[in-house]
Amino acid sequence: MAANSRTIQITQVREWQNGTATTKTDYLAAEEPLEIRIGDTPISVTMRTPGHDRELAAGFLFTEGLLASRKDLVSLEVATAPNVGEGADDAPSAMNNAVVATVADGAAPDLERLRRHFFASSSCGVCGKATIDAVRSRTLTAPNSHFRIAATVLTRLPETLRESQDVFDRTGGLHGAALFDSQGNLLVAREDIGRHNAVDKVIGWALLEGKVPLGDIVLLVSGRGGFEIVQKAVAAALPLVACVSAPSSLAVQLAREMRQTLVGFLRGERFVVYSGEERITPA
C-alpha cells in the first residue's frame, strides 16, 4: 500500500535521548474528517486517514446495514465538504472530504427513522450508538460453517500484513486490516488511524469488487478485536476474525452467538481461540 501525499504529514520535533535534545523531522499519520452522505443527507462523520475513501464509505454503509448488497449502490462520488471542519478553504478539512452515495430506487434506507446520525471517532466506531442492542438487533446470519484454515497458515498472516503497512512503517500510528484466503494469500490490506475504518475499507473493497459475501475469507486486524469489528465481519459473512491483540468481552459474546471463529493474540506461533475452534485445523 503505497502512501499518498495526504496519508502522511511532516513535522519538526525535539527528541531527547541520553540527556541530549536534537531537532529532527518526524512523520505523522494524517487524520481528517470524512463526511458520508446518501444523496444530500449526511449520514456519518468519521475521523480517518485519507485514502481509499470510496471503499471506506461503501464498507460503512454496508456493515451498518444501510445497504443490503452491491446492487443497492448506484455510485459513490468524492466531493468537497467544507462544512465538515473549520478554517480556510485550502485547509485539510475542506479538501475532498466527503463521499456521496447514490442508491438504487427502493433501496434507500428510511432516513427519518434512523435513531441518530452516525458519528464515529477514530478510536471507537460503536461509541455514541443509541444502544448496543440496536446493533445486535440487525438481521445477521451465521457465517460459513464449512470453512477451514490450517493453524500454520494462520500464524503467517500477521507478518504478511505487517509487510504491507507502508504508512505504519513511517509513522508508527496506524491500524491495519487485511483479507486472506484459506491458503494465506493476501487479497487486500488497508491502513487507517481508526481500526474500524480499516475494516470498513477492506470490506468496502470487497463489496465494490462484487466479492461479498466473504464466506471463504479471513479478516485480520493489527490491534484488538472489539465488538464492532466482529459485527462488521458478521455482516460481510466472514467466518473467521483474527486479531493481533485481545478481543473484548462483547466481541467474544457476539462471535459465540453467531458461531463465528474469533482468534486473539495471534503472534508468532501462538494464538488463542475464543470461538469456533472447529474451523482451525492442525495442518
N, C-alpha and C positions, 0 to 999 in steps of 0.2 A: 504494500500500500504506500505508494509514493506520497509524501506530504505536499499539499499545495500551499500557495502563498498565504492562505488565511488560517491554516491549522496551527501555525507556529508564529509566535511573536518574540522579538529580540529585545532584551533589556540589559542595562548595566547594573551590576550588583557589587557589593563589597563582601568578599569572602574571608573569613577568619580561619586560620589553620596554624596550629602550634604557636599561638600568640602573635601571629603576624597577619595584618589585613592587606589584601590586594584587590584591585579593581579588575573585574573580568566581565566578559559578555556571557549572558545566560539565555537559555531558550525556555519560553513559557508555552504551555498548551493553551491555545486560544479558546475563549469561552464567549459566546454571543447568543442572544435570544433568537429563537426561531418561532414565528407565528404560523400555525397550521390552520387553514380555512377550508370550509366547504362552501364553494361559491363566495358570497360576500360575508358569510358568517364566520367569525373567529371561533375556533374550537379549542385551541390549546396554545400556550406559550411555554416552550421548554428551553432551558439553557443547554446549549450543545456546542460541540466543536464543529465549526463549519466544514462541510464536505459531505457528499452523498445525502444531501438534504431531501431529495425526492424519495430515496429509499427510506429515510427516517420517517417522513410523512406517511408513506404507504404502509410501513410497518406499524406505526402508531395507530392509524385509522383501522387497520385490520385487527391488531391484537387487542384493541379496546372495544371491538365489536361494532364499530361504526360502518364497516364494510364486511359483507359476508363472504365475498370471493373476488378474484381478479376481474371478473366480468362486470362487477359493480362499478369499477373505476374506469371512467372515460379518459381522463387526462390528469396530469399533475404539472403545474407550471410554477417555475420560480419567479417570484415578484419582489418588489421593494416594499418594505413595511416600515416607513419612517416613524410610525406611531408606536412601535414596539419599545423603543428606548428614547433617551433624551440626548440632546447635543446637536452639533452641526449636521448638515445634510451629508457630509462626507465621513461622518463617524461610523464605526463598525456597525452600530445598531441600525443604520439606515441603508446598509448595502445588501441587497438581495437576501433579506432575512424573513421571507415569507414563502410558503408553498401553498398554492391554491389548487384544491381538488375539484374536479367536475365529476359527478357521479351519474350513473345511468338513471333514466326515468323509472320511478318506482323503487329505487334502491336507496334514496336519501333517507337518513335517519330522521326521526321526528325531533327536530332541534328544540322545539318548545317543551318537549317532555324530558330533555336532559336535565338532570338534577343540578348540574352546575357546568360552567365552562371548565375544562380541564386546565389545571396548572401543574406543571411538573418542574421541580427543581433539578439541578444536576446531580444531587445526591440521592434522591428518593422519589421515584415516579408515583408511587401509590400515596404519598403524603398528601392530604387535602381531599381525598375522595370522601364522599359523604359518609360511607361506612365500608368496612371490609366486606360486609355481607353483599353490598352492591356489586362488588367484583365477582364474588363467588356465586352469585345468583345467575350468572350468564349460562347459557346452554353450551357446555363444554363436553366433548366426548373423549373417552379413554383412548390413548394412543395405541399404535400397532403392537399387539401382544406377541407377534412372531419375530420381531426384530432381535438380532443377536450381534454382539461385538466381543471380540477377544480382549481379555484383560491386558495382554501385551500390546495390543493396538491402542487401547485407551490410554495407557501410560505414556505413549509417544506424542499425544496430541498437544499438551502444553508447550513443549519445545517448538513444535511447528507453529503454533500461534505466536509464541514469543518472537520467533524469527521474522514474522510478518509485521510486527509492530514498529514501523519506521518512526512514527512521531513519538512513541514512548521512549525509543532509544535516545532521542534528542532532548526530551523534556522530563521523562520520568513521571508524567502527570496524567496518563490516560488509561482508561479501561479498554479491554479488548473482548470481542466476541467473534466466534467463528462457527461455521457449519462444516462437518466432516461426514463422509460416507462410512460404511461399516468396515472398509479396508484402511481407514485412516487418511484418505485423500482429502486435502483441503479444497473445499468448494468456494468459500468466500470468507474473508476476515475484514472486520471494521473496527475502528477505534473511536472513542468519544470520551469526553470528560464525565459523562453520565453513563453508568453501567447499563441502565435500562434503555438509553438511547442507542448504545452499541448493539444491543439485542434487536431493537426495532430496525436498525439499519440492515442487519443480515436477514431478518425475516422479510423486510421490505424488498430487499434484493430478490429473494426467492419468490415473493408474490409477483413482482414485476416480470420475472423470468418465467412465470407460469409453472413454478415448481411446488407450490403449496396445494395440498397438504404434504408435510415433510415426514412421512411415515417411516422412512428408512435412513434417517439422518440424525446425527448427534449435534447438540448445541454445547459449546464450551465457552465459559466466561472466565476472565482472568482474575476476578476477585471473588467476593462472596456471592452466594445464591440466595436472593431474597424472594419473598412471596410473589412480587410482580413478575420477576423473571420466569418463575415456574408457570405462572398464569399465562404469560405471553407464549411460552413454549407449548403449553397445552392447547392454546388457541390455534397454533400452527401445526398441531398433531405431532410434535416432536416426541419420540418415545424415550429419549434419554437426555438429561441435562447434567453436565459435569461442571464443577467449579473448582478453582484452584484453592479457594479458602472455604470457610464454613457456610453452610446454609442456615437459614433462620428456622425457628420452630414452626411458623406458619407455612413456610415453603415445604418443609418436610410433611406437615399435615396435609397440604393440598396434593402433593405428589402421591402420597399414600392413598388418598381418597380417589384420585384419578388413575391410579395404577400406572404411574409414570416412574421410570427409573431416575433416581436422583443420587448423584455421586458428589462427595465433597472431599476437600484436602487432597486433590489429585496432584501429587508432587513426587517426582522421581518414580520409584517402583511401588509407592504406597497410595492407597485411596480408601475412602470409607463409603460404603453403600448404605443409604438411608431408606431406600425404597426400590422395589423392582429388581432384586438381585438376579432373577431368572434370566434377564437379558444379557448378562455378562458371563462369558464362558472362559474356562481356564486358558485355552489356546485357540 
